[in-house]
Amino acid sequence: MGDLSRDFSSKEFFCRCGDCDPLEMPKPSEELVAVLQAMRTAYGEPINITSGVRCPAANKVAGGVEDSAHLTGHAADISVLNSRERFRLVDLALHSNVNRIGIGKTFIHLDLDRSKPDRVMWLYGNK
């Protein structure tokens, strides 16, 4: 049980750098949490968030763009173990109105930042 939704806790979204105070960071957007919860319910298995809210330093280390949606709590990266899992999660994201999706080898970036162009999908290098 989580404090943000049935399956997600705020701790899962905390910046992983270890240097910033999670209480001073933005919270994940309610829309993002709702989308992830709907995806989790439909998926029927846990969804592992590998990167949620980031401080500017952690964003730079992660190779994030300067105006990354991670900085404002509008994006999350979720772990994928194989191509079948990747396909299922991308399909769920598309059916959940996620209009910004990044595909990496071991993760999927889901982005709900409405200030950025939507209906886009991109690939990450060897990440």
N, C-alpha and C positions, 0 to 999 in steps of 0.2 A: 504494500500500500504506500502511495506517495502523498506528499503534501500539495502537489500541483494538480494531480489527477489520480485516477485509480492506480495507474502503474508507474507514474513518474514522480520523482522527488526533485526538489530544487538542487540538491547536492549533485545530481547527475549533470546539471548544466553549469556548475561552477567552473571558473577558469582553473586550468590545471597547472598554472605556472608555479604556484606555491608562494609567490611574493605579494600578490594583491589580496585585499580583503574582500571576500565574496559579498559581504553585506554592503559594500560601497559600489558594487558592480550592478549594471542593469539586470533586471530579472528577465527570464525568457518571456517572449510575448505570449499572451493568453491564446492567441490564434495558433501559434506554433505548437504549444502544448496540446491544444485541442486536436490539431491535425495529427500529431504524433500519437496521441491516444487513440484516435479513430483508426489509424494505420495499425497500431499494436493490437487492437481488438480484432480487426479483420484478419491480421496475420496469424493470430492465435499462438504466438510465441514471443518471448522477450525481444525487445529492440534495444541494442546497446549504443548509447550515445558516447561517442569518442571525443567530441568537442562541441561544447555549447557556447556559452558566453565567454568571450576572451577579452583580456586587457590588451592595450596596444602592443606591449612588449611580447606577450604570448602570440598575438596575431602575427607579428613580424617573424618570430621564430618558426611559426607554422607555415610561413610563406603566403599568408593571407594578403589580399589587396588592402590598400590604405583605407578604403571606405567599406570594409567587409561588414556584412550583416551580422557576423558574430559579435561585433563590438556593441551592437544595439539590442541583442537578444532576439533577432529575427531569423537566425539560422542555427542549424545543428548538423553535425556530421554523425552518421550512424554506420556502425560496422557491418560489413558484408564478408562472408566467408567463401562464397563461390558464385559462379555465374547464375545459377538457378535462383539463389537467394537475392542476388542483385536484380534480376528480372522481376521477381515477385514484389520487391520493395519499390522499385521504380514504377511498376504498374499501379501499386497502391497509392504512391505519391501523386501520380498523374490523375487518378480517380478521386483524389482528395484536394484537387485544385492547387497543388504545388506547381507554380509556374516557373520556378528557377531551380534547376537540378544540375549538380556537378557529379560526375562519375569518376571515381578513383579505383585503383586495383583492390583496395581493402575497405573502402568506405563510399558512402553516398552523401553528398552535401545537399540538404534541403533548405531552401531559402524563401522566406515570405516577405522580403523587404519590398514594399509596394512603391518605394521611391526609385527603384531600379527597373530596367527593361524586363518585361515578363515574357513568358512562353519561350524560354531559352534553356538549352541543355549543353553542357560542355564536358570535356574530358580533362583530367589532370594527368600530368606526366607519369612517372613511375611510382607515385604514392600509393 
